[in-house]
Amino acid sequence: MNGYAELHCLSNFSFQRGASSAQELFERAARLGYRALAITDECTLAGIVRAWQAAKKQDVALIVGSEVLIEGGPKLVLLAENLAGYQALCGLITRARRRAAKGTYRLLREDFEAPLDGLLAIWLEAQDAQPLPWLRSRFRERLWLGVELHRGADDNARLQRLLDLARTCALPAVACGDVHMHARGRRALQDCMSAIRQHLPVADAGAYLFANGERHLRRHEELAELYPGALLDETLRIAERCRFDLGQLQYRYPRELVPAGHDATSWLRHLVERGACWRWPKAVPERARAQLEHELSLIAELQYESYFLTVHDIVQFAREQSILCQGRGSAANSAVCFVLGITELDPTCNRLLFERFLSRERNEPPDIDVDFEHERREEVIQYVFRRYGRTRAALTAVVNTYHGAGAVRDVAKALGLPPDQVNALVDCCGRWSNEPPSAERLQEAGFDPHNPLLRRVLVLTGELIGFPRHLSQHPGGFVVSEHALDTLVPVENASMAERTVIQWDKDDLDLVGLLKVDVLALGMLSALRRCFALIERYRGTHWTLATLPANDPATYAMISRADTIGAFQIESRAQMAMLPRLRPQTFYDLVIQVAIVRPGPIQGDMVHPYLRRRNGEEPVDFPSAELKPVFERTLGVPLFQEQVMELAIVAADYTPGEADELRRSMAAWKRHGGLEPHRQRLTSRMLEKGYTVEFTERIFRQIEGFGSYGFPESHAASFALLAYASCWLKCHEPAAYACALVNSWPMGFYSPDQILQDARRHGIQVRPVDVRHSDWDCSLEASDGMQPAIRLGLRMIRGMREEEARRIETARQAAAFSGVEDLCRRARLDASASERLADAGALSGLVGHRYQARWAVAGVEEQLPLFAGIAASQESALSLPEPTVGENLLTDYDTLGTTLGPHPLALLRETLRAERCKSSHDLQAVEHGRAVSVAGLVIGRQRPQTASGVIFVTLEDEFGMINVVVWHDLAERQRRVLVQSQLLRIDGHLETVDGVRHLIAGRLIDLTQLLTGLDIRSRDFR
């Protein structure tokens, strides 16, 4: 027998052990002529789906297995011979992981009492025959003794000892490699990862490092020098037995949601009929009826009824608990989802394509994403766990990979750099950069890029970037099954209590046919629900998403002015810069607005042509007559993911199945590549049909942009509904909307300070925190105007706990507070809580200004039991000087994060005017192209992927906001000033296009020292 199969190999899913990816391992195995390769990551199958894909690509057989260490027992490699063996392996891993904290496992001998048919075992690092009786009882005729040789000084003696032990135990021996990397060149990285795992520098980690670089995939000639031929031949005999393939998994969706007297098909039809009468109480339109029949027929044919019933059940639970929710994504194409209440967009009134959601040709599971209020989603998650049980429901995992900052931090620590240098290196990386820091950035931070140690750090960092770092839980992607999940995939504990996760990444599920239900969180839904409740309490008017007036001219006028701070999806500076140019007037305009400021349309250079055509600056034409139906609704310019798929079908003769493969490649190309074949096919076919080279290149740039972040039309339409609702409320109920946003924070682009500043600029009265009136949440109070006033809640006070605030509310309901001592006694406030209230100005109504309040709380002492019921003696009042305006400002920001006094820039305006710095109000009179200087608080820095290194900075002064463009060269030259300044002066020139003003920066000056300790927090690079 000639050849070899490696039976013990770790990929980089053995976190901080394996130094190569499955793709690298299988590529090398194919080059070396291996018959098979076992991926045996330690007590995990997290990387096995990717290994399966790599094996198919390289045409090398995959053996599914895992390395395990039994507590107090032997070390084994377990290999799945067949489906039963795979299920036994999943069960063992699940039991070991579930009894241990996340990231660890405890495998006990009693775990092997369950049936292990189909599971082969290789006994590793055997020292004597002591474990043999137990092993033989569990793995009768399925047990081998593993022999691993790595050119150590004692290889011959080790080989002879193991062969003698095998003869004594009457066990067959087999060669194994204990592979940790595909090639010897990864040894330095493997050493570094071992040191990282042990939290030691490499120099101190010798006991944990391998003696040489032999733990890689070796040539057959090298193996033949080390192992007797019989041991190599045995690897092939084992490989022949291991015929399990992940394609054999049979996933079944739960079926118990069907009441007696129905099957899944009839019950789904019953719910659809009931929902149709609810959506169209007068009569179901013919078009809707035809669409429902078409969808129900296809759902029944593909046997997905139970999936729709599950999602309906989850949504119904949320509605019964008054949890606001809405489906989005491709599910918005479905009339069935609409009548079941899963989505709110009527697809019969829009040109949305059901086949984008579910089609016969693709024969793939549907994907329904449902957003729930972010503060109440946990209720929904726990309902799913209760409904199906822990054995049949779990969240899907997300593989967290190394980015530049995390990789350079771990490598630099492992190579022994001191902490201050480690931190400085991390600062040289962007927040989500996937590249090691550049030489220019290193020089700016004081490093020598040519230093040998630093170069070694950078090389290893480059190798580590992109490696899996750990498994985390998906925000809300659930997998539920008819049978126990651990017959399909191992399940482990999540870091959060009361949650379990499967070991596969969300992107792996479609490949093995598992259905996922996304129970996602959306902060805007929390804000909308709170806003509706505030309006109902204050005005008695009950609003819902469905009852808000549509096509409101005042709302669209506000949107067109870019007055959208705090609005959903169209609140970013890029969106606000686009709004006055696009000027949405209809719902479909809003759909386009939501989708257009995305990498797909931007990289494809589709934005400006669309705007010019919309504004009548250029004629609407089409690349060909056959593409007119595809692009007509977007004026001949492709903006949506569906349009690119339709273009591939029409212009490049793709089948719908091929177009769906293009969609998958668009979504995954940055992680896994795979777009190049589509580039060649699209280009050649489109050129053959007469399309220009320039058009095909633009289309492909757009396809790459969708890989970064692009919206399908159905997704944009679902989000546009929420965008319109948020804008209507901001337009007509601005006080309630601002109040709801602050109560729902953290969410969105803007801090409570910016939301409240914007509300005040719109004439809304904001009242201070006051223990006599404030609840935990901000609330509405009557005012002299049409709009109520906002009363700041106790939640605004930094460090204040909700239970303390609730006790204040309860005590106040019983009787008004007579003074600070009465407050502290009845609300059971300790010294730290009362001091926070005093510093925040919340006691001013009881005792006066902050200094007076601090003096008053200092005199409150807890009554001893002996003096209970005896009134405390009253001290004579002490008059303290009031804090200055500046002192109040500083304390406001320190304790509340906002101020109701003058804006910080108002206090500095005279100083800034002397420096010839104009305000945002002054800029309205400045002509296009004029040189100008401005200064403002930095409230945001953004660097979109599509901006070629350009950074957009948002400054705020007492009149509003200023948008600043910092070109890449300037950003690199003045990076420290750009990143670290809280108060920033910009010298540059003003550009005004279509009413949108941007200041193009020429020089940056840090004026932070003028703030004298003011705590301003910006939202950077998110």
Secondary structure as GFF3:
##gff-version 3
##sequence-region A 1 1022
A	DSSP	beta_strand	5	6	.	.	.	ID=ss1
A	DSSP	alpha_helix	22	32	.	.	.	ID=ss2
A	DSSP	beta_strand	36	39	.	.	.	ID=ss3
A	DSSP	alpha_helix	48	58	.	.	.	ID=ss4
A	DSSP	beta_strand	61	69	.	.	.	ID=ss5
A	DSSP	beta_strand	75	80	.	.	.	ID=ss6
A	DSSP	alpha_helix	83	98	.	.	.	ID=ss7
A	DSSP	three_ten_helix	109	113	.	.	.	ID=ss8
A	DSSP	beta_strand	119	124	.	.	.	ID=ss9
A	DSSP	alpha_helix	132	138	.	.	.	ID=ss10
A	DSSP	beta_strand	143	148	.	.	.	ID=ss11
A	DSSP	alpha_helix	155	169	.	.	.	ID=ss12
A	DSSP	beta_strand	173	176	.	.	.	ID=ss13
A	DSSP	three_ten_helix	184	186	.	.	.	ID=ss14
A	DSSP	alpha_helix	187	198	.	.	.	ID=ss15
A	DSSP	three_ten_helix	202	204	.	.	.	ID=ss16
A	DSSP	three_ten_helix	206	208	.	.	.	ID=ss17
A	DSSP	alpha_helix	220	226	.	.	.	ID=ss18
A	DSSP	alpha_helix	229	241	.	.	.	ID=ss19
A	DSSP	three_ten_helix	246	248	.	.	.	ID=ss20
A	DSSP	alpha_helix	264	279	.	.	.	ID=ss21
A	DSSP	alpha_helix	286	302	.	.	.	ID=ss22
A	DSSP	alpha_helix	305	320	.	.	.	ID=ss23
A	DSSP	beta_strand	325	328	.	.	.	ID=ss24
A	DSSP	three_ten_helix	329	333	.	.	.	ID=ss25
A	DSSP	alpha_helix	335	339	.	.	.	ID=ss26
A	DSSP	three_ten_helix	347	349	.	.	.	ID=ss27
A	DSSP	three_ten_helix	354	356	.	.	.	ID=ss28
A	DSSP	beta_strand	368	373	.	.	.	ID=ss29
A	DSSP	alpha_helix	377	388	.	.	.	ID=ss30
A	DSSP	beta_strand	393	401	.	.	.	ID=ss31
A	DSSP	alpha_helix	404	414	.	.	.	ID=ss32
A	DSSP	alpha_helix	419	427	.	.	.	ID=ss33
A	DSSP	alpha_helix	439	444	.	.	.	ID=ss34
A	DSSP	alpha_helix	452	464	.	.	.	ID=ss35
A	DSSP	beta_strand	468	480	.	.	.	ID=ss36
A	DSSP	three_ten_helix	485	487	.	.	.	ID=ss37
A	DSSP	beta_strand	491	493	.	.	.	ID=ss38
A	DSSP	beta_strand	500	505	.	.	.	ID=ss39
A	DSSP	three_ten_helix	506	508	.	.	.	ID=ss40
A	DSSP	alpha_helix	509	512	.	.	.	ID=ss41
A	DSSP	beta_strand	517	522	.	.	.	ID=ss42
A	DSSP	alpha_helix	523	539	.	.	.	ID=ss43
A	DSSP	alpha_helix	553	560	.	.	.	ID=ss44
A	DSSP	alpha_helix	573	582	.	.	.	ID=ss45
A	DSSP	alpha_helix	587	596	.	.	.	ID=ss46
A	DSSP	alpha_helix	599	603	.	.	.	ID=ss47
A	DSSP	alpha_helix	607	614	.	.	.	ID=ss48
A	DSSP	three_ten_helix	625	627	.	.	.	ID=ss49
A	DSSP	alpha_helix	628	631	.	.	.	ID=ss50
A	DSSP	three_ten_helix	632	634	.	.	.	ID=ss51
A	DSSP	alpha_helix	641	651	.	.	.	ID=ss52
A	DSSP	alpha_helix	656	672	.	.	.	ID=ss53
A	DSSP	alpha_helix	676	688	.	.	.	ID=ss54
A	DSSP	alpha_helix	693	709	.	.	.	ID=ss55
A	DSSP	alpha_helix	713	732	.	.	.	ID=ss56
A	DSSP	alpha_helix	734	744	.	.	.	ID=ss57
A	DSSP	alpha_helix	752	761	.	.	.	ID=ss58
A	DSSP	beta_strand	766	767	.	.	.	ID=ss59
A	DSSP	beta_strand	779	781	.	.	.	ID=ss60
A	DSSP	beta_strand	789	791	.	.	.	ID=ss61
A	DSSP	three_ten_helix	794	796	.	.	.	ID=ss62
A	DSSP	alpha_helix	802	814	.	.	.	ID=ss63
A	DSSP	alpha_helix	820	826	.	.	.	ID=ss64
A	DSSP	alpha_helix	831	839	.	.	.	ID=ss65
A	DSSP	alpha_helix	844	847	.	.	.	ID=ss66
A	DSSP	alpha_helix	850	858	.	.	.	ID=ss67
A	DSSP	three_ten_helix	865	867	.	.	.	ID=ss68
A	DSSP	alpha_helix	885	895	.	.	.	ID=ss69
A	DSSP	alpha_helix	904	914	.	.	.	ID=ss70
A	DSSP	beta_strand	917	918	.	.	.	ID=ss71
A	DSSP	three_ten_helix	922	925	.	.	.	ID=ss72
A	DSSP	beta_strand	931	942	.	.	.	ID=ss73
A	DSSP	three_ten_helix	945	947	.	.	.	ID=ss74
A	DSSP	beta_strand	951	957	.	.	.	ID=ss75
A	DSSP	beta_strand	960	966	.	.	.	ID=ss76
A	DSSP	alpha_helix	968	973	.	.	.	ID=ss77
A	DSSP	alpha_helix	975	980	.	.	.	ID=ss78
A	DSSP	beta_strand	983	993	.	.	.	ID=ss79
A	DSSP	beta_strand	996	1006	.	.	.	ID=ss80
A	DSSP	three_ten_helix	1008	1011	.	.	.	ID=ss81
A	DSSP	beta_strand	1019	1020	.	.	.	ID=ss82
###
